[in-house]
Amino acid sequence: MISTAIRLARVGSRSELAAVALMVLGYPCVMLAALLPHLWLFAAAAAVTYAADWYLHQRGSYLVDRLNKVRAGLPIRFLLRQLMLILLLARLDLAEEPLFYVAVGCFLVFYGLQAPQGALATLIRLRRTMPVVTRNVDLNAVRIPDAPPNWLLHRSGEKMLHLDIPAMVGVLIGAGTGDDVVGFVGAGITLGLGLLYTVVLAPYLRRSRRAPAAPAVLKALGTWLREYQPTVVLYFSGSNESAYQVNMWLDTMAHIEGRPLIIMREGALITQLGETAVPVVCVAGGTHLMNMDLSSVRVCLYAANVGKNIHMLRVPTMKHVFIGHGDSDKLASVNPFSKVYDEVWTAGRAGRDRYALADVGVRDDDIVEVGRPQLAPIESWTGTTKNPIPTVLYAPTWEGWDDSPGNTSLLLAGENIVRRLLAAEPPVRVVYKPHPFTGIRNKKAKAVHDRITALVNKAAAERAGDPRWAKEAAAAEAGQRAARADLVRIGARLDALAQPGRAGGDDAEESRVSLADPARQAEIASLRAEWNAAYWRSFGWWEHRTVTEAQPKLYDCFNESDAMVSDISSVVSDFIASGKPYAVTDSAELGADEFKRQNTAVRAAVILSNDAEEIGQLLDAVTAGGTDPLAAARRELKGYLLGPDEPNSLERFNTAVRTLSAKAEARNARVEQRLGEQTSAVLDREARTSGVGTGAAEADVAATATASPDATADPTTGLAEETAGLDADIAAEPPVVR
């Protein structure tokens, strides 16, 4: 029943549901207490509404957003409380007393102060917004002052509203005791604090405290680009949940040949970007992006198929490559949109065959097999379990954008898989790591995830009390306690290193201070490895675990596991690199033969039905004395999916970059030659028409080019500008109605 209420109210927890209930009941009680009148009931109910409102805002509750949309937002709720206080005073026959007039005047002036305070806070944020947000880019050509203190602007409207508390408390006490002075003091404190808050904000509107103007920032960025001369770009756009798609390529970009640059389009993703020494430029505006000087770039890599890719695809001087964010048999891996790119890079032969089978217009000549450079951290299986009992990872993918039963095993098979693993004899340890998108579209998937989490937690608690593990638990207690202390220590140090500048800086200040520091990055890498080792030591090798945080990463879970159960996704293809046994669920119930025919990555897997009764075959492969009949098939499939071990993936990736860069250079040279030939032909024609010698005409053209401050050596700049003008003309035309 409570779960149903949580789902209907769209809140995230029982405590959030309780806060909603208190707020819904609290405001009617405030009104009732004002009408009765009952002073102390009013005080108690008002306190409850304050607390519930504050808690829901801290949690970012969905209900808060809904209330704002129906004109019952926070300012209205505060105003309602204040009006009810005025009504209470009137019902207490205090309407002719000075306290009543002071309360009315206080709240009127207080609301008058909120307008300038809100305007100042908004203007400061606007004046601190730059057209680009950067990391590891030197913007010292412009002066970027420190940001205002975080406490001053963070949820400033909410803080301002809460300054009415001294007046509310003072007036209530004054009404209850008959001592009007207390009410006067409370009203004075509220007005004084409100005025002080407004005055403190004002200095941050001075020119010296603002971020530089957009033209100055863009000019500084242009200067840096011309000095840095990037050659390879990783371009990314996506939702707030998609940061993992770009993060998986950071290490590859750090080791790529040439001068790499990462271009992003959504500012919210910058805060979720992993640690990297590669320069990062986040450009939200399409116009700003198209005006960036990227003439030195020869290869642009795309990790996702999204609409904003068009802003970069229109640049003809570079070659465009789809690299994706995983290699799997999902339909997304053969998206017809991929034919807009010059090349599509896949991990192995399987990716090439996938496109040929799908027949979506991607030519075989445009496909290059480069391996998966990200898989380097995955450890190969030794043939024996890492711990005395096997660890089985359950890593289902998410429900997808449609309702196909084959998208995820979570809905139809998830609970069956976990129950059978938890009940297995000989025993195994279960590590459950769901996809970060789980439940964002289908609430049933979120409900199943919650039930599986509860199953794993319950089994972990039962195992903790099982006498079979008491001896191991006692022996490991001291080590686990030390590991947990290490996690706290390492986490604190990582948090400190994550902020190269002072805490609380905004995007503008972060752009100024976030410069590559090799020593800092080396320490972060070392600490992350240390943190990961401490994490797995912090609990027993027999303890079940649910992993939903960003750390430990999926590949860390691979290395800790001896086998895996998953779905049709890149997770399976990546896990195959380890050589360990794995199982995949045929959730659509195609049958094992047809399932293997349609999905290359499952040809060496144990195929599970939705009741998961075949799970024993997987456990046999990792249990001492068991059989592993699919070992040879996994080795063969690894080569087919991921390519050969030698040369390694990074070497093949860099070779592909060099080859494509050469093609881009050749294309640009051909365009330059054609433009030169056309220019010569025009000059000859004009010379014959006017009777002026060709040399004189060339001299005139050269003089004109020299006089132009916008002249560029890029032979395609004119083409790009002409295209931009054409785009603007098309956008300006009215739509045609048919």
ROLOLUM-391337 format. One record per residue (C-alpha): residue in three letters; z, x, y. Coordinates in steps of 0.02 Angstrom, whole numbers, plus 50000, padded with zeros to 5 digits. Each point is the difference from the previous one (the first is absolute). Layout:
BEGIN
ALAZXY;...
# end
This chain:
BEGIN
MET500005000050000;ILE500455014150119;SER498395009049953;THR499024984350042;ALA500874998650168;ILE499645018250038;ARG498164997549957;LEU499854984050104;ALA500885007850149;ARG498975015849978;VAL501505011350019;GLY500285016349910;SER501774998649930;ARG501514988849972;SER500875007250153;GLU498484995950106;LEU499984982349930;ALA501864998450042;ALA499655005750179;VAL498624987050015;ALA501194986449937;LEU501355005350123;MET498794999950145;VAL499294982949952;LEU501754992749988;GLY500735010050145;TYR498964992950143;PRO500364981749959;CYS501845004649988;VAL499915008050173;MET499254983950069;LEU501264989249909;ALA501475010650063;ALA499344998550179;LEU499884981049986;LEU501704996949920;PRO500575011250095;HIS500865013049889;LEU500195017250080;TRP500445010649848;LEU498734991649885;PHE498715004150133;ALA500585018250005;ALA499935001749810;ALA498304991749983;ALA499275010450143;ALA500655016049919;VAL499164995049836;THR498334997250086;TYR500125016850089;ALA500355009049837;ALA498654990849901;ASP498695002950135;TRP500425018450010;TYR499925002449811;LEU498334991249982;HIS499245010650139;GLN500665015849920;ARG499174995149837;GLY498364995250084;SER500104982849920;TYR498444989449982;LEU500994985250069;VAL500245008950167;ASP498125001450020;ARG499764981749954;LEU501304994450127;ASN499105009850136;LYS498374991149958;VAL500794982750014;ARG500805004050169;ALA501745002149930;GLY500075018850026;LEU501515010550043;PRO499994996850190;ILE499984981149968;ARG501445001349877;PHE501045010250123;LEU499604987650138;LEU500524985749885;ARG501705008149970;GLN500275002450185;LEU499514982150041;MET501204993949866;LEU501375010350082;ILE499634991450166;LEU500064983249909;LEU501675004849922;LEU500745004050170;ALA499404983250067;ARG500734990849851;LEU501655009250029;ASP500024992550176;LEU499735017150079;ALA498394995250091;GLU500875000550168;GLU500915016449966;PRO499445017150066;LEU499815006149820;PHE498604987349972;TYR499025005550153;VAL500255018449959;ALA499354997249822;VAL498464990550063;GLY499645013050133;CYS500285014449879;PHE498754993549872;LEU498704995950133;VAL500115017550076;PHE500055007749827;TYR498384991449952;GLY499275005550165;LEU500395018149953;GLN499104998549833;ALA498304998450083;PRO500035017050090;GLN500855008249850;GLY498674993549881;ALA498615004750119;LEU500685017750021;ALA500175002549812;THR498234993749969;LEU499255010750138;ILE500905015649937;ARG499304997249825;LEU498264997650070;ARG500135015450110;ARG500585010149848;THR498514994649893;MET498615012749977;PRO498254996149934;VAL500295012049855;VAL501505005249895;THR499915017449925;ARG500855011849880;ASN499695018849995;VAL498864998750152;ASP500395010550155;LEU499974988350150;ASN500885011950118;ALA498544998250121;VAL500874984050057;ARG501824997750042;ILE500884987749885;PRO501804996950058;ASP501424995449883;ALA500134981949949;PRO501404988950065;PRO501524999549885;ASN499644989449847;TRP501524989050031;LEU499324995250169;LEU498364992249942;HIS500274995849817;ARG500194981049992;SER500445000250183;GLY499774981250023;GLU501244996349862;LYS501255012250073;MET499844992250173;LEU500324982649931;HIS501575005749911;LEU500745005650165;ASP500504981750025;ILE501435002449876;PRO501305005750129;ALA499634984650106;MET500074988349848;VAL501655007449941;GLY500775000750173;VAL499544981950044;LEU500654993749832;ILE501655009150022;GLY500134994150180;ALA499684982049947;GLY501285001149861;THR501385008550097;GLY499684993150172;ASP499865017650070;ASP498344999750094;VAL500125018450041;VAL499585004649820;GLY498404989750014;PHE499585008150166;VAL500245017449926;GLY498914995749849;ALA498614993350111;GLY500115015550110;ILE499865011649849;THR498464990749937;LEU499125000750168;GLY500515018150029;LEU499375005649830;GLY498384990350022;LEU499705007650171;LEU500455017449935;TYR498794998349853;THR498614995250120;VAL500375014150121;VAL500095013149862;LEU498244995349944;ALA499215001850172;PRO499905019350009;TYR498925000549844;LEU498584991850095;ARG499835015250112;ARG498385009749980;SER500955015249936;ARG500694989949853;ARG498384991649948;ALA498795005849868;PRO498405007350072;ALA498574988250038;ALA498744996249864;PRO498575010350077;ALA501115015450011;VAL500584998349819;LEU498224997449937;LYS499415015050100;ALA501385010849925;LEU499554993949826;GLY498175003950033;THR500465017650055;TRP501015002649842;LEU498594993449890;ARG498765011950080;GLU501185014649969;TYR500504995049823;GLN498234994949945;PRO500484989249849;THR498765000249857;VAL500734987649874;VAL500814983350046;LEU501044988349893;TYR499804982850079;PHE501234986149961;SER500374982250055;GLY501094987449910;SER501514988749998;ASN501805005650016;GLU500184999749810;SER498505011349970;ALA500705016650062;TYR500075006649822;GLN498104999849998;VAL499885013550134;ASN501595009249947;MET499245004049831;TRP498665010550086;LEU501125010250115;ASP500215014849882;THR498145000549965;MET499615000050186;ALA501255014150026;HIS499075011049874;ILE498224994950042;GLU498775013050064;GLY499574999150183;ARG501004992250140;PRO500684983049944;LEU500464985450111;ILE500764983149956;ILE499484985150105;MET501014984049986;ARG499804983350086;GLU501694991149990;GLY501495007250093;ALA501254991949882;LEU499355010949858;ILE500415016250092;THR501854997849965;GLN499624997949814;LEU498885015349989;GLY500685013649887;GLU500405017550059;THR498435010050035;ALA499395014950101;VAL498284992250021;PRO499624993850177;VAL500114981050011;VAL499274989050136;CYS500354981350001;VAL498734990950109;ALA500264981350009;GLY498544996050116;GLY498255000249930;THR499295005250169;HIS501155015150010;LEU499525005149824;MET498154998950035;ASN500225010750156;MET500905014049908;ASP499045016349985;LEU499765001649811;SER498385009750011;SER500705014149893;VAL500474988549856;ARG498815000849853;VAL500914989949866;CYS501044984150020;LEU501044993849853;TYR500524981849981;ALA501504995049895;ALA499744981150014;ASN498634987350030;VAL500534991150160;GLY499094992250147;LYS500495013450125;ASN499045013149901;ILE498464994350097;HIS500655008750156;MET499805016849912;LEU498534995949887;ARG498924998150154;VAL500105018750037;PRO498405008049931;THR500465018450016;MET501214999749854;LYS499854994949818;HIS501104985649942;VAL500885000249831;PHE501044986949911;ILE501415008349904;GLY501104984649975;HIS501844999949960;GLY499945000149811;ASP498794999849855;SER500074984949887;ASP499014986249915;LYS500474987350133;LEU498584991350092;ALA500575008950158;SER499375016249922;VAL498214993450003;ASN500034991050167;PRO498214996550061;PHE500555005850173;SER499995017749929;LYS498115001150022;VAL500235002250189;TYR500645017749968;ASP498915015449977;GLU500965004449842;VAL501344992849887;TRP501175012649921;THR500784995549833;ALA501225009049888;GLY498885001749848;ARG498534993449903;ALA500864983249977;GLY499864996150185;ARG498145003649999;ASP499734988949849;ARG501034986250081;TYR498814998950147;ALA498495000449886;LEU500694985749897;ALA500504989850154;ASP498275002350079;VAL500634997250178;GLY498715010850087;VAL500865016949994;ARG498715012749941;ASP500465012349863;ASP499395014450110;ASP501324995350129;ILE501465001649880;VAL500935016549986;GLU501365003849872;VAL501415009650083;GLY501524996749892;ARG501674994350070;PRO500825014050101;GLN501584989550019;LEU500375001349814;ALA500525018350008;PRO501884995850002;ILE499874990149837;GLU500745009749853;SER499105000249833;TRP500864993149847;THR500785012549881;GLY499974988049853;THR501884997250001;THR501144989050104;LYS500835007450154;ASN501724993049953;PRO500864995149837;ILE499284982350017;PRO498274995750068;THR499774993850178;VAL498694986350020;LEU499324996450173;TYR499454982250039;ALA498875001050154;PRO499064983650022;THR498744998050139;TRP500094985750127;GLU499264982649988;GLY498445003650103;TRP499124988950125;ASP499444987149872;ASP500854991249856;SER499135009149858;PRO501245001649855;GLY499325017349965;ASN500625007250164;THR501785003149947;SER501064998649843;LEU501504995250105;LEU499704981350002;LEU499614996649816;ALA500685014949906;GLY501215009550112;GLU501624992549939;ASN499445000949818;ILE499585018550018;VAL501675004350079;ARG501024989649877;ARG499185008449850;LEU500265017350075;LEU501834996350039;ALA500284993649823;ALA499065014249913;GLU500795009349856;PRO500105014850000;PRO500474997650184;VAL498945005350148;ARG500335001450185;VAL499004988650114;VAL499435005150175;TYR499244985450095;LYS498925004550151;PRO498964985450069;HIS498545001450120;PRO500564999750183;PHE498894984750032;THR500864989649865;GLY500364982450063;ILE499155001350170;ARG498734986549952;ASN500684991049848;LYS501824994650008;LYS500024997749812;ALA499715018749981;LYS501485003450115;ALA501084988349896;VAL499505008649838;HIS500355016950079;ASP501744994050049;ARG500334994049822;ILE499415016449924;THR501105009650121;ALA501474989249947;LEU499595003249815;VAL499965018850025;ASN501605000150101;LYS500904989349871;ALA499425011149858;ALA500555015550097;ALA501744992450026;GLU500134995649815;ARG499465017349947;ALA501325007650116;GLY501324991049897;ASP499225003949831;PRO501075011949896;ARG498425008849940;TRP499785007650172;ALA501835002750047;LYS500025018249947;GLU498415004250097;ALA500644990550152;ALA501645009650002;ALA499125016849980;ALA498754996350138;GLU501204992150126;ALA500385015950097;GLY498175005050007;GLN499484982750058;ARG501325000150136;ALA499375016850061;ALA498204993849995;ARG500444984850106;ALA500845011450126;ASP498425010650002;LEU498964984550035;VAL501064995950152;ARG499935017950064;ILE498145002049971;GLY499634982850072;ALA500955004150159;ARG499055016350021;LEU498324991549967;ASP500424986750130;ALA500395013650126;LEU498385009249961;ALA499004983950010;GLN500314999450188;PRO499305015950078;GLY500614994150170;ARG501534990450051;ALA500414983749912;GLY499374984050080;GLY498405006750076;ASP498524988250016;ASP498205002949944;ALA499565009450159;GLU501455012149983;GLU499685002049813;SER498205004650040;ARG500645013950113;VAL501295007649883;SER499224997149828;LEU499125016549980;ALA499725009049835;ASP501455011449954;PRO499655009649838;ALA501825004749974;ARG500584982250023;GLN498674993149884;ALA500405012949866;GLU501834995050010;ILE499554981649987;ALA498935003249845;SER501405009949919;LEU501294986850042;ARG498924985949930;ALA499845009249835;GLU501885003050000;TRP500324981750043;ASN498894994049857;ALA500915011049874;ALA501694994050064;TYR499444981849992;TRP499665000749813;ARG501635009549971;SER501004987050096;PHE499994988149852;GLY499945002049812;TRP498415002949899;TRP500484984349905;GLU500204988850154;HIS498674987150042;ARG499355000750178;THR499014989750127;VAL499065010550128;THR499344990450151;GLU500235012950138;ALA498675012150058;GLN500975014049916;PRO499905005249861;LYS498114998950003;LEU498964992649860;TYR499495017249936;ASP501835005149992;CYS500284984949889;PHE498525005649894;ASN500815016949974;GLU501674992349953;SER499224987949875;ASP499365002449824;ALA498894984549996;MET499424986350117;VAL499534981650001;SER498864994550142;ASP498464989850048;ILE498205003050047;SER500245010950154;SER499895018050057;VAL501775002449933;VAL499295000249824;SER498615012350043;ASP501255011650084;PHE501254999049857;ILE498645005249877;ALA500055017050085;SER501705002849918;GLY499324997149824;LYS501504988949959;PRO499884983849900;TYR499744984250101;ALA499744981349978;VAL499024987650104;THR500214981249999;ASP498534988549966;SER500704986450113;ALA498354990450005;GLU500034999349809;LEU498245006849978;GLY500425007549831;ALA500255018649966;ASP498165004149965;GLU499314990950152;PHE501415006650108;LYS499565017949952;ARG498154996850025;GLN500284993850177;ASN501315012850051;THR499695018349968;ALA501785005750037;VAL500754990049856;ARG498945007649861;ALA501425011649950;ALA501404987650036;VAL501074988649896;ILE499384982650048;LEU501404987550030;SER499854981249993;ASN501034989450119;ASP501434998849877;ALA500015019149987;GLU500285000049812;GLU498945015849984;ILE501245010350100;GLY500645007949840;GLN498375009749983;LEU500335008550166;LEU501805004049954;ASP499455007549834;ALA498955012850095;VAL501525006750095;THR501354997949869;ALA500505014749891;GLY499114998349834;GLY498794987150070;THR498115000649999;ASP498825002250146;PRO498254995449938;LEU499284999150177;ALA500405017850054;ALA498235006649973;ALA499244984750086;ARG501115003050153;ARG499395018050015;GLU498194994549991;LEU500274985750123;LYS500875011650124;GLY498425010550015;TYR498914984650019;LEU501094992050135;LEU500595015250097;GLY498725013449964;PRO500265017449927;ASP501575010350027;GLU498955014750063;PRO499535002150138;ASN501504990550063;SER499864984350105;LEU500345008450167;GLU498635012649970;ARG498764986249955;PHE500564989950151;ASN499715014750118;THR498315003449921;ALA499504982050034;VAL500575001850182;ARG498995015950023;THR498454992449922;LEU500084984350105;SER500375010050158;ALA498405009749970;LYS499044983749983;ALA500714994050166;GLU499525016250084;ALA498244998849929;ARG499844982050060;ASN500585004550175;ALA498785014650006;ARG498564988649952;VAL500494987450135;GLU500125014050128;GLN498285006349951;ARG499234982650012;LEU500804997050170;GLY499345016850058;GLU498264996049940;GLN500064983050087;THR500605008250162;SER498575012749994;ALA498744986249969;VAL500664990050148;LEU499955015450113;ASP498215003949948;ARG499464982250032;GLU500844999750172;ALA499235016850043;ARG498254994249957;THR500254984050099;SER500705008350157;GLY499065016349989;VAL501645009950003;GLY500175014649880;THR501074998049847;GLY501125014450052;ALA500394991650166;ALA500394983649912;GLU501155008849878;ALA500875008550145;ASP500294983150082;VAL500744993049839;ALA501105015349978;ALA500624998750180;THR500414981649974;ALA500975003749840;THR500975014150085;ALA500464988950148;SER500684986449886;PRO501875002249965;ASP499844989249845;ALA498685010749917;THR500405004249819;ALA499285011149867;ASP500174986049871;PRO498234993749968;THR500624983049946;THR501124996250148;GLY498614990650087;LEU499704990149841;ALA501854995649987;GLU500084994950183;GLU498444989649981;THR500754991549847;ALA501624996850094;GLY499024992050141;LEU499054989349876;ASP501644994449922;ALA500664995150171;ASP498404990250037;ILE500134990749836;ALA501844996250028;ALA499604993150173;GLU498674988049937;PRO500554982049969;PRO500084994649818;VAL498504991149928;VAL500384982749933;ARG498914993749861;
# end
